[in-house]
């Protein structure tokens, strides 16, 4: 039973990433899985319930990524001591892992694509897009850079994250994904070297 619930979640996310949340119906999700709407409703109360579970999973996976690299999971105000222990080298390794995560992990990349499509359709989606892909990460990087005592932390955070965000799109459109990933890592290396000066 647990596998079917997971299957519904993944199929729904793929459909949301391809067509947008608003355009996908419960009937379409059920049809993709060759099941009835009634059978789907035994696992999830509604399309919104599926979406909420996707967001919960994303939040959980995001936290797991941070934990794996011993990076802060919460805002600086909540856990200032965690921000004090992060080195620039730690941050670079974490950033490489996050780039891979947001581009190559099926769940995370599908979530990113869904939010990219939906950000223009609702305020809620725009807020999630900002939280996960724009202002949230930029603010996080700025706080880390402040603690590392990097000059102009806000400017450098924007420069760093803008490049990372740009390379998500480069990666998405690249025929050679390995080359796109290498280009991102080279650019990141240059930016980090400039910050050290």
VEXDREN-2710 file (C-alpha; in Angstrom, 1 decimal):
% VEXDREN-2710
k/r/px/py/pz
1/UNK/0.0/0.0/0.0
2/UNK/2.9/2.4/0.8
3/UNK/4.4/1.8/-2.6
4/UNK/1.2/2.8/-4.4
5/UNK/1.0/6.0/-2.4
6/UNK/4.5/6.8/-3.3
7/UNK/3.8/6.0/-7.0
8/UNK/0.9/8.5/-7.0
9/UNK/3.1/11.2/-5.5
10/UNK/5.8/10.8/-8.0
11/UNK/3.5/10.5/-11.0
12/UNK/1.6/13.6/-9.9
13/UNK/4.8/15.6/-9.4
14/UNK/6.0/14.6/-12.9
15/UNK/2.7/15.7/-14.4
16/UNK/2.8/19.0/-12.4
17/UNK/6.3/19.6/-13.6
18/UNK/5.3/19.0/-17.2
19/UNK/1.9/20.6/-17.4
20/UNK/1.7/22.8/-14.3
21/UNK/-0.3/22.1/-11.1
22/UNK/-3.4/23.9/-12.2
23/UNK/-3.7/22.0/-15.5
24/UNK/-3.5/18.5/-14.0
25/UNK/-6.7/16.8/-12.7
26/UNK/-7.1/13.9/-10.3
27/UNK/-8.5/12.0/-13.2
28/UNK/-5.4/12.5/-15.2
29/UNK/-3.2/11.4/-12.3
30/UNK/-5.3/8.3/-11.8
31/UNK/-5.3/7.6/-15.6
32/UNK/-1.5/7.7/-15.7
33/UNK/-1.5/5.0/-13.0
34/UNK/-4.3/3.0/-14.6
35/UNK/-6.4/3.3/-11.5
36/UNK/-9.8/4.8/-10.7
37/UNK/-10.2/8.2/-8.9
38/UNK/-11.8/6.3/-6.1
39/UNK/-8.7/4.1/-5.7
40/UNK/-6.5/7.3/-5.7
41/UNK/-8.7/8.9/-3.0
42/UNK/-8.0/5.9/-0.7
43/UNK/-4.4/7.3/-0.6
44/UNK/-4.9/11.0/-0.9
45/UNK/-8.0/13.2/0.0
46/UNK/-7.5/15.5/-3.0
47/UNK/-5.1/16.9/-5.5
48/UNK/-4.2/19.5/-2.9
49/UNK/-3.4/16.8/-0.4
50/UNK/-0.9/15.3/-3.0
51/UNK/0.6/18.7/-3.5
52/UNK/1.0/19.3/0.3
53/UNK/2.8/15.9/0.6
54/UNK/5.1/16.9/-2.2
55/UNK/6.0/20.2/-0.4
56/UNK/6.5/18.3/2.9
57/UNK/8.8/15.8/1.1
58/UNK/10.8/18.6/-0.5
59/UNK/11.2/20.3/2.9
60/UNK/12.4/17.0/4.4
61/UNK/14.8/16.3/1.6
62/UNK/16.2/19.8/1.8
63/UNK/16.9/19.3/5.5
64/UNK/18.5/16.0/4.9
65/UNK/20.8/17.6/2.3
66/UNK/21.9/20.2/4.8
67/UNK/22.4/17.6/7.5
68/UNK/24.5/15.4/5.3
69/UNK/26.9/18.4/4.7
70/UNK/26.6/19.7/8.3
71/UNK/25.1/22.9/7.1
72/UNK/22.5/25.0/9.0
73/UNK/18.9/24.0/8.2
74/UNK/17.2/27.0/9.8
75/UNK/17.4/30.8/9.7
76/UNK/20.5/32.4/11.3
77/UNK/18.3/33.9/14.0
78/UNK/17.2/30.4/15.1
79/UNK/20.6/28.7/15.0
80/UNK/23.4/31.3/14.9
81/UNK/25.9/28.8/16.3
82/UNK/25.5/26.6/13.2
83/UNK/26.4/29.5/10.9
84/UNK/29.6/30.1/12.9
85/UNK/31.1/26.7/12.1
86/UNK/30.8/26.7/8.3
87/UNK/34.0/27.3/6.3
88/UNK/34.2/28.5/2.7
89/UNK/35.4/25.1/1.6
90/UNK/32.4/23.4/3.4
91/UNK/30.1/25.9/1.6
92/UNK/31.7/25.1/-1.8
93/UNK/31.2/21.4/-1.4
94/UNK/27.6/21.9/-0.2
95/UNK/26.9/24.2/-3.2
96/UNK/28.2/21.6/-5.7
97/UNK/26.0/19.0/-4.0
98/UNK/23.0/21.3/-4.1
99/UNK/23.5/22.0/-7.8
100/UNK/23.6/18.3/-8.5
101/UNK/20.6/17.8/-6.3
102/UNK/18.4/20.5/-8.0
103/UNK/19.4/19.3/-11.5
104/UNK/19.8/15.5/-11.3
105/UNK/17.7/14.3/-8.4
106/UNK/14.3/13.4/-10.0
107/UNK/12.2/14.7/-7.2
108/UNK/14.0/18.0/-6.6
109/UNK/14.4/18.8/-10.3
110/UNK/10.7/18.0/-11.0
111/UNK/9.8/20.2/-8.0
112/UNK/11.9/23.0/-9.4
113/UNK/10.3/22.7/-12.8
114/UNK/6.8/22.7/-11.3
115/UNK/7.5/25.9/-9.4
116/UNK/9.1/27.5/-12.4
117/UNK/5.9/26.9/-14.4
118/UNK/3.5/27.8/-11.6
119/UNK/5.2/30.9/-10.2
120/UNK/3.2/33.1/-12.5
121/UNK/-0.2/31.5/-11.7
122/UNK/-0.5/32.0/-8.0
123/UNK/0.9/33.9/-5.1
124/UNK/1.4/30.7/-3.1
125/UNK/3.5/29.2/-5.9
126/UNK/5.5/32.4/-6.3
127/UNK/6.2/32.3/-2.6
128/UNK/7.4/28.7/-2.8
129/UNK/9.5/29.6/-5.8
130/UNK/11.1/32.4/-3.9
131/UNK/11.6/30.3/-0.8
132/UNK/13.3/27.4/-2.5
133/UNK/14.9/28.9/-5.6
134/UNK/15.5/32.7/-5.4
135/UNK/15.4/34.9/-2.3
136/UNK/15.6/32.0/0.2
137/UNK/18.9/30.6/-1.0
138/UNK/20.3/34.1/-1.7
139/UNK/19.6/35.2/1.9
140/UNK/21.0/31.9/3.2
141/UNK/24.3/32.4/1.3
142/UNK/24.5/36.0/2.5
143/UNK/24.2/35.0/6.1
144/UNK/26.9/32.3/5.6
145/UNK/29.2/34.8/3.9
146/UNK/28.6/37.4/6.8
147/UNK/29.8/34.8/9.3
148/UNK/32.8/33.9/7.1
149/UNK/33.6/37.6/7.1
150/UNK/33.7/37.7/3.3
151/UNK/33.8/41.3/2.1
152/UNK/30.5/42.7/0.7
153/UNK/28.5/39.6/1.8
154/UNK/25.2/40.6/0.2
155/UNK/26.8/41.5/-3.2
156/UNK/28.9/38.3/-3.2
157/UNK/26.0/36.2/-2.2
158/UNK/23.9/37.6/-5.1
159/UNK/26.8/37.1/-7.5
160/UNK/27.4/33.6/-6.3
161/UNK/23.8/32.5/-6.3
162/UNK/22.8/34.3/-9.5
163/UNK/25.5/32.2/-11.3
164/UNK/24.2/29.0/-9.7
165/UNK/20.6/29.9/-10.6
166/UNK/21.7/30.7/-14.2
167/UNK/23.5/27.4/-14.6
168/UNK/20.3/25.5/-13.6
169/UNK/18.8/26.8/-16.9
170/UNK/22.0/26.1/-18.8
171/UNK/22.0/22.5/-17.4
172/UNK/18.3/22.1/-18.3
173/UNK/18.9/23.0/-21.9
174/UNK/22.2/21.4/-22.4
175/UNK/22.7/18.3/-24.6
176/UNK/25.9/17.6/-22.7
177/UNK/24.9/17.7/-19.0
178/UNK/28.4/16.8/-17.8
179/UNK/29.9/19.8/-19.6
180/UNK/27.2/22.1/-18.2
181/UNK/28.0/20.9/-14.7
182/UNK/31.7/21.4/-15.3
183/UNK/31.0/25.0/-16.5
184/UNK/29.1/25.7/-13.3
185/UNK/31.9/24.3/-11.1
186/UNK/34.5/26.4/-13.0
187/UNK/32.5/29.5/-12.7
188/UNK/31.9/28.8/-9.0
189/UNK/35.6/28.3/-8.5
190/UNK/36.4/31.7/-10.1
191/UNK/33.9/33.5/-8.0
192/UNK/35.2/31.9/-4.8
193/UNK/38.8/32.8/-5.7
194/UNK/37.7/36.4/-6.2
195/UNK/36.1/36.4/-2.8
196/UNK/39.2/35.2/-1.2
197/UNK/41.2/38.2/-2.5
END
